[in-house]
Amino acid sequence: MRKDLENNIKSRLGEIRVMNCGEECEIIQYNNARDITVKFLKTEEEAKGDYGQFKKGSIKSHFTPTVYNIGVVGLETTKINGKNIKSYDIWNSMLQRCYDEKLQQKHPTYIGCKVCNEWLYYSNFKKWFNKNYYEIEEQRIHLDKDILKRENKIYSPETCVFVPERINSLFTKSNATRGDLPIGVSWIKETNKYRTVCSIFDIKTNKSKNKHLGCYNTPNEAFESYKNFKEKYVKQVAEQYKGRIPSKLYDAMINYKVEITD
């Protein structure tokens, strides 16, 4: 029996196989068939397992992309007292928007969105989160990718910013209600006029509401009314939050322009 073990150690120590995760690993310690240590050659991560798992390729690396088959958790902690850490929740949700086909069927606006290579690793996103996340009383904070860069589809440190819920709602579009008309404009069949409506925040109810700006004979007249009001309103909200939001978000709001193609 002892001789068999010695033979196994001699023949199996240093053996290399490709695991199911696609990574090569090598047996660097062989105590017996139930107790081996392997090293993943690409990351140099070590893991424990048994020889049966090694042969089946089922020993897993912490650096295997397990989150939506693309995100890597690595050695980072994701829970405290059984509850997900906020940075992990936001990272996971970001990956879901970009790589979960079922979610994209419900929300087609996320089709084509991607996460930059750096942020596919939770450890990198967590560092950025810890430097940039902030809170504002009684508001959820959203990770936004297209306020700083219009029509952007890539989540990255250069394009993303944390945004209070109230500010984020300023940039929500209602394509379904306006059809082919410019943003903020709808046609009223009964009056044969074009109505302009803009969503604003009601401090009394703590909710958004529609402000009617008037009715016009042409879509362009209606759009100009919407454009003028919306740009002034976004600047007004920016001033209300000045000093409490990142300067790059404040600057983006001050310089915000409504385009007829929005």
Secondary structure as the mmCIF struct_conf table of DSSP 4:
data_model
#
loop_
_struct_conf.conf_type_id
_struct_conf.id
_struct_conf.beg_label_comp_id
_struct_conf.beg_label_asym_id
_struct_conf.beg_label_seq_id
_struct_conf.end_label_comp_id
_struct_conf.end_label_asym_id
_struct_conf.end_label_seq_id
HELX_RH_AL_P HELX_RH_AL_P1 ARG A 2 ARG A 12
TURN_TY1_P TURN_TY1_P1 LEU A 13 GLY A 14
STRN STRN1 ILE A 16 VAL A 18
TURN_TY1_P TURN_TY1_P2 ASN A 20 CYS A 21
BEND BEND1 GLY A 22 GLY A 22
STRN STRN2 GLU A 24 ASN A 32
TURN_TY1_P TURN_TY1_P3 ALA A 33 ARG A 34
STRN STRN3 ASP A 35 PHE A 40
TURN_TY1_P TURN_TY1_P4 LEU A 41 THR A 43
STRN STRN4 GLU A 46 GLY A 49
HELX_RH_AL_P HELX_RH_AL_P2 TYR A 51 LYS A 56
TURN_TY1_P TURN_TY1_P5 GLY A 57 GLY A 57
HELX_LH_PP_P HELX_LH_PP_P1 ILE A 59 SER A 61
TURN_TY1_P TURN_TY1_P6 HIS A 62 PHE A 63
BEND BEND2 THR A 64 THR A 64
STRN STRN5 VAL A 67 VAL A 67
TURN_TY1_P TURN_TY1_P7 TYR A 68 ILE A 70
STRN STRN6 GLY A 71 VAL A 72
TURN_TY1_P TURN_TY1_P8 GLY A 74 LEU A 75
STRN STRN7 LYS A 79 ILE A 80
TURN_TY1_P TURN_TY1_P9 ASN A 81 GLY A 82
STRN STRN8 LYS A 83 ASN A 84
HELX_RH_AL_P HELX_RH_AL_P3 LYS A 86 TYR A 99
HELX_RH_AL_P HELX_RH_AL_P4 GLU A 101 LYS A 106
HELX_RH_3T_P HELX_RH_3T_P1 PRO A 108 TYR A 110
TURN_TY1_P TURN_TY1_P10 ILE A 111 GLY A 112
STRN STRN9 LYS A 114 VAL A 115
HELX_RH_3T_P HELX_RH_3T_P2 ASN A 117 LEU A 120
STRN STRN10 TYR A 121 TYR A 121
HELX_RH_AL_P HELX_RH_AL_P5 TYR A 122 ASN A 132
TURN_TY1_P TURN_TY1_P11 GLU A 137 GLU A 138
STRN STRN11 ILE A 141 ASP A 144
BEND BEND3 LYS A 145 LYS A 149
TURN_TY1_P TURN_TY1_P12 ARG A 150 GLU A 151
STRN STRN12 ILE A 154 TYR A 155
TURN_TY1_P TURN_TY1_P13 PRO A 157 THR A 159
STRN STRN13 VAL A 161 PRO A 164
HELX_RH_AL_P HELX_RH_AL_P6 GLU A 165 SER A 169
TURN_TY1_P TURN_TY1_P14 LEU A 170 PHE A 171
HELX_RH_AL_P HELX_RH_AL_P7 ASN A 175 ARG A 178
TURN_TY1_P TURN_TY1_P15 GLY A 179 ASP A 180
BEND BEND4 LEU A 181 LEU A 181
HELX_LH_PP_P HELX_LH_PP_P2 PRO A 182 PRO A 182
TURN_TY1_P TURN_TY1_P16 ILE A 183 GLY A 184
STRN STRN14 VAL A 185 ILE A 188
TURN_TY1_P TURN_TY1_P17 LYS A 189 ASN A 192
STRN STRN15 LYS A 193 ASP A 202
TURN_TY1_P TURN_TY1_P18 ILE A 203 ASN A 206
STRN STRN16 LYS A 207 TYR A 216
BEND BEND5 ASN A 217 THR A 218
HELX_RH_AL_P HELX_RH_AL_P8 PRO A 219 TYR A 241
TURN_TY1_P TURN_TY1_P19 LYS A 242 ARG A 244
BEND BEND6 ILE A 245 ILE A 245
HELX_RH_AL_P HELX_RH_AL_P9 SER A 247 ILE A 254
TURN_TY1_P TURN_TY1_P20 ASN A 255 ASN A 255
TURN_TY1_P TURN_TY1_P21 ILE A 260 THR A 261
#
